[in-house]
Amino acid sequence: MNKFQSVYTTLALVTDQFACERIIKSARLIADLSKTELIVLSVMRTGAQTNPAALEHLFSVAKEYSARMTVEFSDNPQSTIVHLIHSNHVINTVTGIPVSEQSILVRMWETLQNISFFTVTERGELHEVLDRKYRREPAGAGL
């Protein structure tokens, strides 16, 4: 599917949930528009329980969308993600919606200013993160 040879990469950050399929699909769109390679990463804390069926499903989806998927276990997930971002020349990162301002995602939005971040809602709506400060949606709005 991906015909591009680029030194730059789009990263899809997923967890071990079936619903993360929407993140991979949206990341494929961003990768195609930016003419970048697509990689999918799931980072879980060392010793965490995983959902093997969901991970297997996401590996299949990644393959279907011409992406390479990696699962990492780490005591410092943010450091692991940032290292992968730098070592793979990531310019776009696609994620779900952070649940609080203490989220690793929000900290990365604030510190990695040279990366374009995109979020995907539960309904599959893709949004670029333009305001890098976390703001909770008012009750009944948007999501």
DSSP file (Angstrom, degrees, kcal/mol; ACC not computed):
  #  RESIDUE AA STRUCTURE BP1 BP2  ACC     N-H-->O    O-->H-N    N-H-->O    O-->H-N    TCO  KAPPA ALPHA  PHI   PSI    X-CA   Y-CA   Z-CA
    1    1 A M              0   0    0      0, 0.0     2,-0.7     0, 0.0    65,-0.1   0.000 360.0 360.0 360.0 -46.2    0.0    0.0    0.0
    2    2 A N        +     0   0    0      1,-0.1    35,-0.0    36,-0.1    36,-0.0  -0.728 360.0 172.3 -87.6 117.2    2.7    2.5    1.0
    3    3 A K        +     0   0    0     -2,-0.7     2,-0.2     2,-0.0    -1,-0.1   0.379  42.9 110.5-100.6   1.5    4.9    3.3   -2.0
    4    4 A F        -     0   0    0     32,-0.2     2,-0.6     1,-0.0    -2,-0.0  -0.551  51.6-158.6 -88.0 141.4    6.9    6.1   -0.3
    5    5 A Q        +     0   0    0     -2,-0.2     2,-0.4    32,-0.1    -2,-0.0  -0.941  33.7 158.1-112.4 105.0   10.5    6.0    0.6
    6    6 A S        -     0   0    0     -2,-0.6    31,-0.1     2,-0.2    30,-0.1  -0.936  48.6-145.0-129.6 148.7   10.9    8.6    3.3
    7    7 A V  S    S+     0   0    0     -2,-0.4     2,-0.2    29,-0.0    -1,-0.1   0.592  86.1  78.7 -82.7 -10.8   13.4    9.2    6.0
    8    8 A Y        -     0   0    0     27,-0.2    29,-1.8    26,-0.1     2,-0.3  -0.611  67.4-154.6-100.2 159.7   10.5   10.5    8.1
    9    9 A T  E     -ab  37  90A   0     80,-1.9    82,-2.7    27,-0.2    83,-1.3  -0.949  14.7-142.7-136.0 148.9    7.9    8.4   10.0
   10   10 A T  E     -ab  38  92A   0     27,-3.1    29,-2.5    -2,-0.3     2,-0.5  -0.948  25.2-151.3-106.5 135.0    4.4    8.7   11.3
   11   11 A L  E     -ab  39  93A   0     81,-3.0    83,-3.2    -2,-0.4     2,-0.6  -0.917   8.9-160.9-112.2 129.1    3.8    6.9   14.6
   12   12 A A  E     -ab  40  94A   0     27,-2.7    29,-2.9    -2,-0.5     2,-0.6  -0.950  12.2-156.2-104.2 119.1    0.5    5.4   15.8
   13   13 A L  E     +a   41   0A   0     81,-2.7    83,-0.3    -2,-0.6     2,-0.3  -0.863  23.2 169.3 -97.7 121.0    0.5    4.9   19.6
   14   14 A V        -     0   0    0     27,-2.7    29,-0.5    -2,-0.6     2,-0.2  -0.834  26.4-144.2-127.5 162.8   -1.9    2.2   20.7
   15   15 A T        -     0   0    0     -2,-0.3     2,-1.0     2,-0.2     5,-0.1  -0.460  49.0 -82.6-107.8-170.4   -2.8    0.2   23.8
   16   16 A D  S    S+     0   0    0     -2,-0.2     2,-0.4     3,-0.0    38,-0.2  -0.344  89.8 115.1 -95.3  55.8   -3.9   -3.4   23.8
   17   17 A Q    >   -     0   0    0     -2,-1.0     3,-1.8    37,-0.2    -2,-0.2  -0.963  69.7-132.1-123.8 140.8   -7.5   -2.7   23.0
   18   18 A F  G >  S+     0   0    0     -2,-0.4     3,-1.8     1,-0.3     4,-0.1   0.859 104.7  67.3 -55.4 -36.5   -9.4   -3.7   19.9
   19   19 A A  G >  S+     0   0    0      1,-0.3     3,-1.5     2,-0.1     4,-0.3   0.650  78.6  80.6 -62.8 -15.3  -10.7   -0.1   19.5
   20   20 A C  G X>  +     0   0    0     -3,-1.8     4,-1.5     1,-0.3     3,-1.0   0.584  66.4  89.0 -70.2  -7.1   -7.2    1.1   18.8
   21   21 A E  H <> S+     0   0    0     -3,-1.8     4,-2.3     1,-0.3    -1,-0.3   0.874  80.3  60.9 -52.8 -38.1   -7.7   -0.1   15.2
   22   22 A R  H <> S+     0   0    0     -3,-1.5     4,-2.1     1,-0.2    -1,-0.3   0.823 100.4  53.8 -62.1 -31.6   -9.2    3.4   14.5
   23   23 A I  H <> S+     0   0    0     -3,-1.0     4,-2.5    -4,-0.3    -1,-0.2   0.912 108.5  48.1 -70.0 -42.7   -5.8    5.0   15.5
   24   24 A I  H  X S+     0   0    0     -4,-1.5     4,-2.1     2,-0.2    -2,-0.2   0.925 111.9  49.6 -63.3 -44.7   -3.9    2.8   13.0
   25   25 A K  H  X S+     0   0    0     -4,-2.3     4,-1.4     1,-0.2    -2,-0.2   0.917 113.8  45.2 -61.5 -43.9   -6.4    3.6   10.2
   26   26 A S  H  X S+     0   0    0     -4,-2.1     4,-2.0     1,-0.2    -1,-0.2   0.882 110.6  54.2 -67.6 -37.7   -6.2    7.3   10.9
   27   27 A A  H  X S+     0   0    0     -4,-2.5     4,-3.0     1,-0.2    -1,-0.2   0.860 102.8  57.5 -64.7 -34.7   -2.4    7.2   11.1
   28   28 A R  H  X S+     0   0    0     -4,-2.1     4,-2.6     2,-0.2    -1,-0.2   0.922 106.1  50.3 -60.5 -42.3   -2.3    5.5    7.7
   29   29 A L  H  X S+     0   0    0     -4,-1.4     4,-2.5     2,-0.2    -2,-0.2   0.936 112.3  45.9 -59.6 -48.2   -4.1    8.5    6.3
   30   30 A I  H  X S+     0   0    0     -4,-2.0     4,-2.3     1,-0.2    -2,-0.2   0.906 112.5  51.4 -63.0 -41.8   -1.7   11.0    7.9
   31   31 A A  H  X>S+     0   0    0     -4,-3.0     5,-2.4     1,-0.2     4,-0.6   0.912 111.6  46.9 -62.2 -42.4    1.3    8.9    6.7
   32   32 A D  H ><5S+     0   0    0     -4,-2.6     3,-0.6     3,-0.2    -2,-0.2   0.922 113.1  48.4 -65.8 -43.2    0.0    8.9    3.1
   33   33 A L  H 3<5S+     0   0    0     -4,-2.5    -2,-0.2     1,-0.2    -1,-0.2   0.856 118.9  39.4 -65.3 -34.5   -0.7   12.6    3.2
   34   34 A S  H 3<5S-     0   0    0     -4,-2.3    -1,-0.2    -5,-0.2    -2,-0.2   0.414 107.5-124.9 -95.4   1.6    2.8   13.4    4.6
   35   35 A K  T <<5 +     0   0    0     -4,-0.6     2,-0.3    -3,-0.6   -27,-0.2   0.923  64.2 136.0  54.2  49.7    4.5   10.7    2.4
   36   36 A T      < -     0   0    0     -5,-2.4   -27,-0.2    -6,-0.1    -1,-0.2  -0.817  59.9-101.5-121.3 162.0    6.0    9.0    5.5
   37   37 A E  E     -a    9   0A   0    -29,-1.8   -27,-3.1    -2,-0.3     2,-0.5  -0.401  37.4-130.2 -72.8 159.8    6.4    5.4    6.6
   38   38 A L  E     +a   10   0A   0     28,-0.4    30,-1.4   -29,-0.2     2,-0.4  -0.969  25.9 176.4-120.2 128.2    4.0    4.2    9.3
   39   39 A I  E     -ac  11  68A   0    -29,-2.5   -27,-2.7    -2,-0.5     2,-0.4  -0.960  16.0-149.7-124.9 149.8    5.0    2.4   12.5
   40   40 A V  E     -ac  12  69A   0     28,-3.1    30,-2.4    -2,-0.4     2,-0.4  -0.960  15.8-173.1-119.1 133.8    2.7    1.3   15.3
   41   41 A L  E     -ac  13  70A   0    -29,-2.9   -27,-2.7    -2,-0.4     2,-0.5  -0.990  14.4-173.4-132.9 135.7    3.9    1.2   18.9
   42   42 A S  E     - c   0  71A   0     28,-2.1    30,-2.9    -2,-0.4     2,-0.5  -0.988  10.9-172.0-123.6 119.5    2.3   -0.1   22.1
   43   43 A V  E     + c   0  72A   0    -29,-0.5     2,-0.3    -2,-0.5    30,-0.2  -0.955   7.7 177.0-114.9 124.5    4.3    0.6   25.3
   44   44 A M  E     - c   0  73A   0     28,-2.5    30,-2.5    -2,-0.5     3,-0.1  -0.910  37.2 -94.6-124.3 152.1    3.1   -1.1   28.5
   45   45 A R  E >   - c   0  74A   0     -2,-0.3     3,-2.3    28,-0.2    30,-0.2  -0.347  55.4 -89.9 -62.1 143.2    4.5   -1.0   31.9
   46   46 A T  T 3  S+     0   0    0     28,-0.9    -1,-0.1     1,-0.3    27,-0.0  -0.304 114.7  16.8 -53.8 130.8    6.8   -3.9   32.7
   47   47 A G  T 3  S+     0   0    0      1,-0.3    -1,-0.3    -3,-0.1    -2,-0.1   0.414  90.4 147.4  84.9  -1.6    4.7   -6.7   34.2
   48   48 A A    <   -     0   0    0     -3,-2.3     2,-0.3     1,-0.1    -1,-0.3  -0.346  54.2-111.2 -67.5 146.8    1.4   -5.3   33.0
   49   49 A Q        -     0   0    0     -2,-0.0     2,-0.3     2,-0.0    -1,-0.1  -0.593  40.0-158.2 -72.5 138.0   -1.4   -7.8   32.1
   50   50 A T        -     0   0    0     -2,-0.3     3,-0.1    -3,-0.1    -1,-0.0  -0.762  22.8-124.7-117.6 165.1   -2.0   -7.7   28.3
   51   51 A N     >  -     0   0    0     -2,-0.3     4,-2.4     1,-0.2     3,-0.3  -0.843  25.7-173.3-106.5  91.4   -4.8   -8.6   26.0
   52   52 A P  H  > S+     0   0    0      0, 0.0     4,-2.6     0, 0.0     5,-0.2   0.849  81.9  53.8 -57.6 -37.7   -3.2  -11.0   23.6
   53   53 A A  H  > S+     0   0    0      2,-0.2     4,-2.1     1,-0.2     5,-0.1   0.917 110.7  46.4 -64.6 -41.9   -6.2  -11.3   21.3
   54   54 A A  H  > S+     0   0    0     -3,-0.3     4,-2.7   -38,-0.2    -1,-0.2   0.918 112.6  49.8 -66.3 -42.8   -6.4   -7.5   20.9
   55   55 A L  H  X S+     0   0    0     -4,-2.4     4,-2.5     2,-0.2    -2,-0.2   0.912 110.4  50.2 -62.6 -41.7   -2.6   -7.3   20.3
   56   56 A E  H  X S+     0   0    0     -4,-2.6     4,-1.9    -5,-0.2    -1,-0.2   0.911 111.1  49.8 -61.0 -42.0   -2.9  -10.0   17.7
   57   57 A H  H  X S+     0   0    0     -4,-2.1     4,-2.4     1,-0.2    -2,-0.2   0.926 110.8  48.9 -61.4 -45.1   -5.8   -8.2   16.0
   58   58 A L  H  X S+     0   0    0     -4,-2.7     4,-2.9     1,-0.2    -2,-0.2   0.868 107.7  54.5 -66.4 -35.7   -3.8   -4.9   16.0
   59   59 A F  H  X S+     0   0    0     -4,-2.5     4,-2.3     2,-0.2    -1,-0.2   0.915 110.0  48.1 -60.5 -41.5   -0.8   -6.7   14.5
   60   60 A S  H  X S+     0   0    0     -4,-1.9     4,-2.5     2,-0.2    -2,-0.2   0.908 112.2  48.1 -64.3 -43.0   -3.1   -7.9   11.7
   61   61 A V  H  X S+     0   0    0     -4,-2.4     4,-1.9     2,-0.2    -2,-0.2   0.920 110.6  51.7 -64.4 -43.5   -4.5   -4.4   11.2
   62   62 A A  H  <>S+     0   0    0     -4,-2.9     5,-2.9     1,-0.2    -2,-0.2   0.926 111.2  47.3 -58.7 -45.0   -1.0   -2.9   11.1
   63   63 A K  H ><5S+     0   0    0     -4,-2.3     3,-1.7     1,-0.2    -1,-0.2   0.921 109.7  53.1 -61.8 -44.1    0.0   -5.4    8.5
   64   64 A E  H 3<5S+     0   0    0     -4,-2.5    -1,-0.2     1,-0.3    -2,-0.2   0.835 111.8  46.3 -59.9 -33.2   -3.2   -4.7    6.4
   65   65 A Y  T 3<5S-     0   0    0     -4,-1.9    -1,-0.3    -5,-0.1    -2,-0.2   0.071 120.0-108.9-100.2  23.1   -2.3   -1.0    6.5
   66   66 A S  T < 5S+     0   0    0     -3,-1.7   -28,-0.4     1,-0.2     2,-0.3   0.882  74.0 134.4  55.0  47.0    1.4   -1.6    5.6
   67   67 A A      < -     0   0    0     -5,-2.9     2,-0.5    -8,-0.1   -28,-0.2  -0.908  55.4-128.3-124.2 152.9    2.8   -0.7    9.0
   68   68 A R  E     -c   39   0A   0    -30,-1.4   -28,-3.1    -2,-0.3     2,-0.4  -0.873  27.9-155.9 -96.6 129.9    5.3   -2.3   11.2
   69   69 A M  E     -c   40   0A   0     -2,-0.5     2,-0.4   -30,-0.2   -28,-0.2  -0.897  11.7-176.3-113.5 139.7    4.1   -2.9   14.8
   70   70 A T  E     -c   41   0A   0    -30,-2.4   -28,-2.1    -2,-0.4     2,-0.5  -0.985  13.0-155.3-131.1 141.6    6.2   -3.2   17.9
   71   71 A V  E     -c   42   0A   0     -2,-0.4     2,-0.3   -30,-0.2   -28,-0.2  -0.980  18.2-175.0-114.9 128.1    5.2   -3.9   21.5
   72   72 A E  E     -c   43   0A   0    -30,-2.9   -28,-2.5    -2,-0.5     2,-0.4  -0.918  16.4-151.8-121.6 147.6    7.5   -2.7   24.2
   73   73 A F  E     +c   44   0A   0     -2,-0.3     2,-0.3   -30,-0.2   -28,-0.2  -0.979  29.6 162.3-116.0 133.2    7.5   -3.2   28.0
   74   74 A S  E     -c   45   0A   0    -30,-2.5   -28,-0.9    -2,-0.4     4,-0.0  -0.999  48.7-142.6-152.3 147.7    9.1   -0.4   30.0
   75   75 A D  S    S+     0   0    0     -2,-0.3   -30,-0.1     1,-0.3    -1,-0.1   0.588 110.5  40.3 -81.2 -12.9    9.3    1.0   33.5
   76   76 A N     >  +     0   0    0      1,-0.1     4,-2.0     2,-0.0     3,-0.3  -0.671  69.0 174.6-135.1  79.0    9.4    4.4   31.9
   77   77 A P  H  > S+     0   0    0      0, 0.0     4,-2.6     0, 0.0     5,-0.2   0.862  78.9  55.4 -56.6 -39.6    6.9    4.4   28.9
   78   78 A Q  H  > S+     0   0    0      1,-0.2     4,-2.8     2,-0.2     5,-0.2   0.929 108.8  47.3 -61.7 -44.3    7.4    8.1   28.1
   79   79 A S  H  > S+     0   0    0     -3,-0.3     4,-2.5     1,-0.2    -1,-0.2   0.898 111.9  51.1 -62.1 -40.7   11.2    7.7   27.8
   80   80 A T  H  X S+     0   0    0     -4,-2.0     4,-2.0     2,-0.2    -2,-0.2   0.914 112.6  45.7 -62.6 -43.9   10.7    4.6   25.6
   81   81 A I  H  X S+     0   0    0     -4,-2.6     4,-2.5     2,-0.2    -2,-0.2   0.934 113.1  49.0 -65.6 -46.7    8.3    6.5   23.3
   82   82 A V  H  X S+     0   0    0     -4,-2.8     4,-2.4     1,-0.2     5,-0.2   0.899 110.1  52.1 -62.3 -40.5   10.5    9.6   23.1
   83   83 A H  H  X S+     0   0    0     -4,-2.5     4,-2.8    -5,-0.2    -1,-0.2   0.930 111.0  47.2 -60.3 -45.0   13.5    7.4   22.2
   84   84 A L  H  X S+     0   0    0     -4,-2.0     4,-1.6     1,-0.2    -2,-0.2   0.896 109.8  54.2 -63.7 -39.5   11.5    5.7   19.4
   85   85 A I  H  <>S+     0   0    0     -4,-2.5     5,-2.4     1,-0.2     4,-0.2   0.934 114.4  40.4 -59.0 -47.0   10.4    9.1   18.1
   86   86 A H  H ><5S+     0   0    0     -4,-2.4     3,-1.0     1,-0.2    -2,-0.2   0.920 115.4  49.1 -70.1 -43.5   13.9   10.4   17.9
   87   87 A S  H 3<5S+     0   0    0     -4,-2.8    -1,-0.2     1,-0.2    -2,-0.2   0.708 116.6  42.6 -72.4 -18.6   15.5    7.2   16.5
   88   88 A N  T 3<5S-     0   0    0     -4,-1.6    -1,-0.2    -5,-0.2    -2,-0.2   0.253 107.2-119.8-110.1  11.5   12.8    6.8   13.8
   89   89 A H  T < 5 -     0   0    0     -3,-1.0   -80,-1.9    -4,-0.2     2,-0.3   0.908  41.5-169.5  52.4  48.3   12.6   10.5   12.7
   90   90 A V  E   < +b    9   0A   0     -5,-2.4   -80,-0.2   -82,-0.2    -1,-0.2  -0.518  23.3 168.0 -72.1 130.9    9.0   10.7   13.6
   91   91 A I  E     +     0   0A   0    -82,-2.7    25,-2.9     1,-0.3     2,-0.4   0.547  67.6  41.2-115.5 -16.8    7.3   13.9   12.4
   92   92 A N  E     -bd  10 116A   0    -83,-1.3   -81,-3.0    23,-0.2     2,-0.4  -0.997  61.6-170.8-132.8 136.9    3.6   12.9   13.1
   93   93 A T  E     -bd  11 117A   0     23,-2.7    25,-2.7    -2,-0.4     2,-0.5  -0.995   4.6-164.3-129.6 129.4    2.2   11.0   16.1
   94   94 A V  E     +bd  12 118A   0    -83,-3.2   -81,-2.7    -2,-0.4     2,-0.2  -0.947  22.2 153.5-116.3 129.4   -1.4    9.7   16.1
   95   95 A T  E     - d   0 119A   0     23,-2.4    25,-1.9    -2,-0.5   -81,-0.1  -0.795  42.5 -95.8-139.7 177.3   -3.0    8.7   19.5
   96   96 A G        -     0   0    0    -83,-0.3    -1,-0.2    -2,-0.2    25,-0.1  -0.099  63.1 -69.8 -79.4-167.2   -6.3    8.3   21.3
   97   97 A I        -     0   0    0     23,-0.3    -1,-0.1    22,-0.1     2,-0.1  -0.781  49.3-122.2 -91.9 126.8   -7.6   11.1   23.6
   98   98 A P        -     0   0    0      0, 0.0     3,-0.1     0, 0.0    -1,-0.0  -0.391  12.0-146.1 -65.9 147.2   -5.7   11.6   26.8
   99   99 A V  S    S+     0   0    0      1,-0.1     2,-0.3    -2,-0.1    -2,-0.0   0.646  73.6   8.7 -91.3 -15.6   -7.8   11.2   29.9
  100  100 A S  S >  S-     0   0    0      1,-0.0     3,-1.5    36,-0.0     6,-0.3  -0.974  75.7-103.9-155.9 167.8   -6.1   13.8   32.1
  101  101 A E  T 3  S+     0   0    0     -2,-0.3    33,-0.1     1,-0.3    -1,-0.0   0.634 116.2  65.7 -72.6 -11.6   -3.5   16.5   32.1
  102  102 A Q  T 3  S+     0   0    0      4,-0.1    -1,-0.3     5,-0.0     5,-0.0   0.422  77.9 124.3 -85.2   1.6   -1.1   14.1   33.8
  103  103 A S  S <> S-     0   0    0     -3,-1.5     4,-1.9     1,-0.1     5,-0.2  -0.265  71.7-127.2 -62.9 144.6   -1.1   11.8   30.7
  104  104 A I  H  > S+     0   0    0      1,-0.2     4,-2.3     2,-0.2     5,-0.2   0.879 111.3  59.6 -55.1 -38.5    2.2   11.0   29.0
  105  105 A L  H  > S+     0   0    0      1,-0.2     4,-2.5     2,-0.2    -1,-0.2   0.916 103.6  48.3 -60.3 -44.9    0.6   12.3   25.8
  106  106 A V  H  > S+     0   0    0     -6,-0.3     4,-2.0     1,-0.2    -1,-0.2   0.908 110.4  51.6 -64.4 -41.3    0.0   15.8   27.2
  107  107 A R  H  X S+     0   0    0     -4,-1.9     4,-1.6     1,-0.2    -1,-0.2   0.891 110.9  48.6 -62.1 -38.3    3.6   15.9   28.5
  108  108 A M  H  X S+     0   0    0     -4,-2.3     4,-3.0     2,-0.2    -2,-0.2   0.896 107.0  55.4 -68.9 -39.1    4.8   15.0   25.0
  109  109 A W  H  < S+     0   0    0     -4,-2.5    -1,-0.2     1,-0.2    -2,-0.2   0.913 112.2  44.9 -55.3 -42.1    2.6   17.6   23.4
  110  110 A E  H  < S+     0   0    0     -4,-2.0    -1,-0.2    -5,-0.2    -2,-0.2   0.815 122.9  33.0 -74.6 -31.4    4.2   20.2   25.6
  111  111 A T  H  < S+     0   0    0     -4,-1.6     2,-1.2     1,-0.2    -2,-0.2   0.778 108.3  62.1 -99.7 -29.2    7.8   19.1   25.1
  112  112 A L    ><  +     0   0    0     -4,-3.0     3,-1.5    -5,-0.2    -1,-0.2  -0.577  57.5 160.4 -99.6  71.8    8.0   17.8   21.6
  113  113 A Q  T 3   +     0   0    0     -2,-1.2    -1,-0.2     1,-0.3    -2,-0.0   0.693  67.5  61.5 -68.5 -19.9    7.2   21.0   19.7
  114  114 A N  T 3  S+     0   0    0     -3,-0.2     2,-0.4     2,-0.1    -1,-0.3   0.408  91.0  83.2 -88.7   3.6    8.7   19.8   16.4
  115  115 A I  S <  S-     0   0    0     -3,-1.5     2,-0.5    -6,-0.1   -23,-0.2  -0.884  75.7-134.2-107.1 136.7    6.2   16.8   16.2
  116  116 A S  E     -d   92   0A   0    -25,-2.9   -23,-2.7    -2,-0.4     2,-0.4  -0.803  25.4-158.1 -86.3 127.1    2.7   17.1   14.8
  117  117 A F  E     -d   93   0A   0     -2,-0.5    12,-3.2    12,-0.4     2,-0.4  -0.862  10.9-174.9-109.6 142.8    0.2   15.3   17.1
  118  118 A F  E     -dE  94 128A   0    -25,-2.7   -23,-2.4    -2,-0.4     2,-0.3  -0.982   8.6-154.1-132.6 143.8   -3.2   14.1   16.1
  119  119 A T  E     -dE  95 127A   0      8,-3.0     8,-2.7    -2,-0.4     2,-0.5  -0.884   4.4-149.9-116.7 153.7   -5.9   12.5   18.2
  120  120 A V  E     - E   0 126A   0    -25,-1.9   -23,-0.3    -2,-0.3     6,-0.2  -0.986  15.9-139.5-123.3 123.0   -8.6   10.1   17.2
  121  121 A T    >   -     0   0    0      4,-2.5     3,-2.0    -2,-0.5    22,-0.0  -0.191  33.3 -99.0 -72.4 170.5  -11.9   10.1   19.1
  122  122 A E  T 3  S+     0   0    0      1,-0.3    -1,-0.1     2,-0.1  -100,-0.1   0.780 127.0  55.8 -60.8 -26.1  -13.8    7.0   20.0
  123  123 A R  T 3  S-     0   0    0      2,-0.1    -1,-0.3  -101,-0.0    -2,-0.0   0.419 124.3-105.0 -86.2   1.6  -16.0    7.7   16.9
  124  124 A G    <   +     0   0    0     -3,-2.0     2,-0.4     1,-0.3    -2,-0.1   0.620  67.2 152.7  88.1  12.9  -12.9    7.8   14.7
  125  125 A E        -     0   0    0      1,-0.0    -4,-2.5     2,-0.0     2,-0.4  -0.657  35.5-143.2 -81.0 129.6  -12.8   11.5   14.2
  126  126 A L  E     +E  120   0A   0     -2,-0.4     2,-0.4    -6,-0.2    -6,-0.2  -0.793  22.7 175.8 -97.8 130.1   -9.2   12.8   13.5
  127  127 A H  E     -E  119   0A   0     -8,-2.7    -8,-3.0    -2,-0.4     2,-0.3  -0.999  27.5-128.8-135.4 135.9   -8.1   16.1   15.0
  128  128 A E  E     -E  118   0A   0     -2,-0.4     2,-1.1   -10,-0.2   -10,-0.3  -0.637  27.5-122.2 -78.1 140.5   -4.7   17.8   14.9
  129  129 A V        +     0   0    0    -12,-3.2   -12,-0.4    -2,-0.3     3,-0.1  -0.742  47.0 156.4 -85.0 102.1   -3.5   19.0   18.3
  130  130 A L        +     0   0    0     -2,-1.1     2,-0.8     1,-0.2    -1,-0.2   0.822  64.2  55.7 -94.9 -39.7   -3.0   22.7   17.8
  131  131 A D  S    S-     0   0    0     -3,-0.2    -1,-0.2     1,-0.1     4,-0.1  -0.864  73.1-160.8 -95.2 111.4   -3.4   23.9   21.4
  132  132 A R        +     0   0    0     -2,-0.8     2,-0.4    -3,-0.1    -1,-0.1   0.326  62.4  93.2 -82.4   9.7   -0.8   21.9   23.3
  133  133 A K  S    S-     0   0    0    -24,-0.1     2,-0.3   -23,-0.0    -2,-0.1  -0.848  84.1-111.8-100.3 139.5   -2.4   22.4   26.7
  134  134 A Y        +     0   0    0     -2,-0.4     2,-0.4   -33,-0.1   -33,-0.1  -0.527  37.5 177.9 -72.2 129.9   -4.8   19.8   28.0
  135  135 A R        -     0   0    0     -2,-0.3     2,-0.2    -4,-0.1    -4,-0.0  -0.982  24.9-132.8-133.7 122.4   -8.4   21.0   28.1
  136  136 A R        -     0   0    0     -2,-0.4     3,-0.1     1,-0.1   -37,-0.1  -0.530  29.8-110.9 -73.6 136.4  -11.2   18.7   29.2
  137  137 A E        -     0   0    0     -2,-0.2     3,-0.1     1,-0.1    -1,-0.1  -0.440  36.3-108.6 -63.8 135.5  -14.3   18.8   27.0
  138  138 A P    >   -     0   0    0      0, 0.0     3,-2.4     0, 0.0    -1,-0.1  -0.332  51.6 -79.3 -60.8 150.9  -17.3   20.3   28.7
  139  139 A A  T 3  S+     0   0    0      1,-0.3     3,-0.1    -3,-0.1    -3,-0.0  -0.276 118.5  11.8 -54.2 129.4  -20.0   17.8   29.5
  140  140 A G  T 3  S+     0   0    0      1,-0.3     2,-0.3    -3,-0.1    -1,-0.3   0.394 101.4 120.8  84.5  -2.9  -22.0   17.0   26.5
  141  141 A A  S <  S-     0   0    0     -3,-2.4     2,-1.6     2,-0.1    -1,-0.3  -0.709  79.5 -34.5 -97.0 146.2  -19.7   18.6   24.0
  142  142 A G              0   0    0     -2,-0.3    -3,-0.1     1,-0.3    -1,-0.0  -0.226 360.0 360.0  58.1 -79.0  -17.9   17.0   21.1
  143  143 A L              0   0    0     -2,-1.6    -1,-0.3   -21,-0.0   -21,-0.1   0.473 360.0 360.0 -77.6 360.0  -17.1   13.5   22.3
